[in-house]
Amino acid sequence: MFAFQLVVLCLLIRSSSSAPNKVIPDLYYITFPNAYEGGILTIDCNFGEIGDLHACPITTRLTDNITGEGQQFKDNEFVGWNNSFRIVIQTTSPGIISQVNIYFYNNPSIGYGLAPLITAGYGFDNAIISFNPIQTSFLENCDLSQNNDIVTNVSLILTNEDNLLYDYLELSFDFSSAKINQVFLSEIQVFNGTDTTLNDSAITFLMPNQSLRYGSNNVTSSVELSCTAINEGSFTYTWMGPNGVIIANTDRTQLFLADTSRTSILIISRLNLSDSGNYTCMSSYRHTDLEDVPSKTATVSLTLEGSVTHPESVEVSL
C-alpha cells in the first residue's frame, strides 16, 4: 500500500476567550462494552439499567479523572466498543452543557479511533420527555491523523441556540460510516460557560491536488483516495467521479469518515481501466452557523494503465 503524507499546522476555527466551568455529572449510562479489562462492568456500574444502558457512578472509569493523555495505551484504564454505542450523561448542575471533552486511544493503522457521533439532550416538562438534537462542532481535532498512535482528546462544542435545559446529554457513536473497528475511551468530561462562537475560516486541504499514474507493473485491484481538511471542526463531504456523477456507497465504492470528520475516504474496488480520470472531493462545514462559508474542492487525477492485478490496494491522501 502506498501512502502520501504531509505534516502541516492546523487551522483553528475558533478561540475561547475564557475557560469553561467543569460540571460534575450525577451518573452516566453506557451501552455494554466488548472490552473492560481489569474490572467487571456489572459490579462497577451497578446502579441499575435502562434498556440496553448500564448506570455507572462518577467514580468509575469514564469520569474518574484518569485520562491517560499522552501516555501509552493501557487497556485496564479504558472502556471499549466494537459496534455503535451510546453514552448518556445525567446532570442536575445549573447551566447549559456547552462542551464535552473526549479522551480516547487513536491508532487508525490497527482500526482504533473515534467513531462519528450525534448529540442530543433530554429534558422533562410535566413528566413528558423532550428530545432535542444538538448541533456540534469539534475543537482541537486538527492534530488527528491516520498515522497516530497516541492517547489523546478532542473537544466537542455544543451550540444549544435555543438555550434548552436538559437533564440528560446523549452521545451516540455510529460505526456505520467509520473506517475503524474499535473505540477505546478513558474519560468523558462536560463543561458549561464555553464560548461557542464559530469562526468562518475558509476550508483548506492538506493536499488540494494529486496526479497519480499506475502502469502495468503496479496497477492494483482497489484504490483508497482521501481528502483531509486542516481546519479544526466538523465537516461533510461529497465525492464526484470522472463523469461528474456523485459517488454513493455501492458494491464497488465505499465512503468513510475519519479523524473526527476532518478526513473523507473513498475506496474503489474491482478496478477497471475505465476508472481512470479526475475525482473531486468537496468539503463543507457541517454546522449551519457556517453554511455561508464556501465549500472547497480537492482533486485527484487517477490514471490506470495495463492489466489490473490483485496483490494490494493503493492509498492516496489529498
C-alpha positions in Angstrom: 0.0 0.0 0.0 1.3 3.4 -1.0 0.6 6.4 1.3 1.5 10.0 0.7 1.8 12.0 3.9 2.5 15.7 4.8 2.8 17.3 8.2 1.1 20.7 8.4 0.0 23.1 11.0 -3.8 23.1 11.7 -6.1 26.0 11.1 -8.2 26.8 14.1 -11.8 27.7 13.5 -12.3 29.5 16.9 -10.6 30.5 20.0 -12.1 30.7 23.5 -11.9 34.0 25.4 -12.5 32.4 28.8 -12.1 29.0 30.4 -15.2 26.9 30.7 -16.5 25.5 34.0 -16.3 21.8 34.6 -19.6 20.1 35.5 -19.7 17.0 37.7 -22.3 14.5 36.5 -24.7 12.7 38.8 -24.4 9.4 36.8 -23.6 8.2 33.4 -25.1 5.4 31.4 -23.3 3.3 28.7 -24.1 0.6 26.2 -22.5 -2.7 27.4 -18.9 -2.7 26.1 -17.0 -5.5 24.5 -13.7 -4.5 26.3 -13.5 -3.8 30.0 -10.1 -5.2 31.2 -9.2 -5.1 34.8 -12.7 -5.0 36.1 -16.3 -6.2 35.9 -18.7 -3.7 34.4 -21.8 -5.1 36.2 -20.0 -4.6 39.5 -18.6 -1.2 38.8 -21.7 0.0 37.1 -24.3 -1.4 39.5 -26.8 1.5 39.7 -29.3 -0.3 37.5 -30.2 -0.5 33.8 -32.4 1.5 31.4 -33.0 -0.6 28.3 -29.5 -1.5 27.0 -27.8 1.1 29.1 -25.9 0.4 32.4 -25.9 3.2 35.1 -22.4 4.0 36.4 -21.4 6.2 39.4 -19.0 9.0 38.7 -16.1 7.2 40.5 -15.9 4.7 37.7 -13.7 4.8 34.6 -15.2 7.3 32.3 -15.5 10.0 35.0 -12.6 9.2 37.4 -10.3 11.9 36.1 -7.7 9.4 34.8 -7.4 10.4 31.2 -4.1 8.6 30.1 -3.5 11.6 27.7 0.0 11.5 26.2 0.8 8.1 27.8 1.0 4.6 26.4 -2.3 2.8 25.9 -3.3 0.7 29.0 -6.5 -1.3 28.3 -7.4 -1.5 32.0 -8.0 2.2 32.1 -10.3 2.2 29.1 -13.8 1.1 28.1 -14.0 -0.3 24.6 -16.8 -0.9 22.0 -16.7 -2.6 18.6 -20.2 -1.6 17.5 -22.3 1.5 17.6 -23.0 2.6 21.2 -24.4 5.3 23.4 -23.2 7.3 26.4 -25.8 9.3 28.4 -24.7 11.8 31.0 -27.1 12.8 33.7 -26.5 16.1 35.5 -28.6 18.4 37.6 -25.9 21.1 37.8 -27.1 24.6 36.8 -26.3 26.0 33.4 -26.3 24.6 29.9 -23.7 22.0 28.8 -21.6 23.6 26.1 -18.6 21.4 25.8 -17.6 17.7 26.0 -14.0 16.6 26.2 -13.5 13.0 25.0 -10.3 11.1 25.8 -9.5 8.1 23.6 -6.9 5.9 22.0 -6.2 6.9 18.4 -4.4 4.3 16.3 -6.1 4.1 12.9 -3.5 1.7 11.5 -4.9 -1.1 13.6 -8.5 0.1 13.4 -8.7 2.1 16.7 -10.1 5.6 16.7 -13.2 7.7 17.4 -16.5 6.9 15.6 -18.7 9.7 14.2 -21.2 10.8 16.8 -24.6 12.5 17.1 -25.6 14.5 20.2 -29.0 15.1 21.8 -30.4 16.4 25.0 -33.3 15.0 27.0 -35.5 17.1 29.3 -38.7 16.6 31.3 -41.6 19.0 31.2 -44.7 17.9 33.2 -43.4 14.3 33.0 -43.1 14.5 29.2 -39.7 13.7 27.8 -38.5 16.1 25.2 -35.8 15.0 22.7 -33.7 17.8 21.3 -30.9 17.2 18.7 -27.9 19.4 19.4 -25.7 20.9 16.7 -22.0 20.3 17.5 -18.5 21.1 16.1 -15.2 19.6 17.1 -12.5 21.7 18.6 -8.8 20.8 18.9 -9.2 17.9 16.5 -6.8 19.2 13.9 -3.8 17.2 15.1 -5.5 13.8 14.5 -4.2 11.8 11.6 -4.2 8.3 10.1 -0.6 7.9 11.5 -1.4 8.5 15.2 -0.6 6.0 17.9 -1.5 8.1 20.9 -3.9 8.6 23.8 -5.4 12.0 23.0 -8.5 14.1 23.4 -10.8 16.3 21.4 -13.4 18.8 22.5 -17.0 18.8 21.2 -18.6 22.2 21.2 -22.4 22.2 21.7 -24.3 25.1 20.2 -27.6 25.0 22.0 -29.0 28.0 20.2 -32.5 27.7 21.9 -30.9 27.6 25.4 -32.8 24.5 26.2 -32.2 22.9 29.6 -31.9 19.2 29.7 -31.2 16.5 32.4 -29.5 14.0 30.1 -26.9 14.5 27.4 -26.7 11.6 24.9 -23.6 10.9 22.8 -24.4 8.3 20.0 -21.3 6.8 18.3 -22.0 5.4 14.9 -19.8 2.8 13.3 -21.7 2.6 10.0 -19.6 5.3 8.3 -16.4 4.8 10.3 -13.2 3.2 9.0 -12.4 1.8 12.4 -13.4 -1.4 14.2 -12.9 -0.4 17.9 -13.3 2.7 20.1 -11.4 2.9 23.4 -12.5 5.8 25.7 -10.7 6.6 29.0 -12.6 9.8 30.1 -15.6 11.9 29.3 -15.7 15.5 30.8 -18.5 18.0 30.5 -18.4 21.8 30.9 -20.6 24.9 30.7 -19.7 28.5 30.0 -17.8 27.7 26.8 -17.5 30.3 24.1 -19.5 28.6 21.3 -18.8 31.2 18.6 -17.5 29.5 15.5 -15.0 31.3 13.2 -15.8 31.3 9.5 -12.3 30.4 8.3 -12.0 29.2 4.7 -11.6 25.4 4.4 -8.1 24.4 3.4 -7.0 20.9 2.3 -3.9 19.0 3.3 -3.1 18.5 -0.4 -5.6 20.1 -2.8 -4.4 18.3 -5.9 -2.8 15.0 -6.8 -1.9 13.3 -10.0 -1.3 9.5 -10.0 -0.4 7.1 -12.7 -0.2 3.3 -12.3 1.3 1.3 -15.2 1.1 -2.4 -16.0 3.6 -3.2 -13.2 1.7 -1.6 -10.3 -2.0 -1.3 -11.1 -3.9 -2.9 -8.2 -7.4 -4.3 -7.5 -8.5 -1.4 -5.3 -7.6 2.2 -4.6 -8.2 4.3 -1.5 -8.5 8.1 -2.0 -8.8 10.6 0.8 -9.1 14.3 1.3 -8.3 16.0 4.6 -9.2 19.5 5.9 -6.5 21.0 8.0 -9.1 23.2 9.8 -10.5 22.1 13.1 -14.2 21.5 13.1 -16.8 19.1 11.8 -17.3 18.5 8.0 -19.5 16.9 5.4 -18.2 15.6 2.0 -19.4 14.9 -1.5 -17.3 12.8 -4.0 -17.8 13.1 -7.7 -16.3 10.7 -10.3 -14.7 11.4 -13.7 -18.2 11.6 -15.2 -19.3 14.3 -12.8 -21.8 12.0 -11.1 -22.0 12.0 -7.3 -20.4 8.8 -5.8 -22.5 6.8 -3.3 -21.9 3.6 -1.3 -22.2 0.7 -3.7 -20.7 -2.8 -4.0 -17.7 -1.1 -5.7 -17.4 2.2 -3.9 -17.3 2.8 -0.1 -17.3 6.1 1.7 -15.9 6.6 5.2 -15.2 9.4 7.7 -12.0 9.6 9.8 -10.1 12.0 12.0 -13.4 13.2 13.6 -14.8 14.0 10.1 -11.7 16.0 9.0 -10.9 13.2 6.5 -13.2 11.6 3.9 -12.1 8.3 2.4 -13.3 6.8 -0.9 -12.4 3.2 -1.6 -12.9 1.9 -5.2 -12.7 -1.9 -5.5 -12.6 -4.2 -8.5 -10.8 -1.6 -10.5 -11.3 -1.2 -14.3 -9.1 0.8 -16.6 -12.2 2.9 -17.2 -12.0 4.1 -13.6 -9.2 6.5 -14.7 -10.0 10.2 -14.6 -10.4 13.1 -12.2 -12.1 12.5 -8.8 -13.3 15.5 -6.9 -13.8 15.7 -3.1 -16.0 18.7 -2.0 -16.0 19.6 1.7 -18.3 21.9 3.7 -18.7 22.7 7.4 -21.4 20.6 9.0 -22.7 23.3 11.4 -25.5 25.5 10.0 -23.9 28.6 11.5 -21.1 28.2 8.9 -23.3 27.4 5.9 -22.3 30.6 4.3 -18.6 29.5 4.2 -18.0 28.4 0.6 -17.4 24.7 0.0 -13.9 23.7 -1.1 -12.8 21.0 -3.5 -9.7 18.8 -3.9 -8.9 16.8 -7.0 -7.0 13.6 -7.7 -6.2 12.7 -11.3 -6.0 8.9 -11.5 -4.5 7.1 -14.5 -4.6 3.3 -14.7 -2.7 1.5 -17.5 -2.2 -2.1 -18.3 -3.8 -5.1 -16.7 -5.4 -4.9 -13.2 -3.9 -7.2 -10.7 -4.8 -8.1 -7.1 -1.9 -8.0 -4.7 -2.7 -4.9 -2.7 -4.5 -1.6 -2.6 -3.3 1.9 -3.1 -3.8 4.8 -0.7 -3.7 8.4 -1.7 -4.2 11.4 0.7 -5.3 14.7 -0.6 
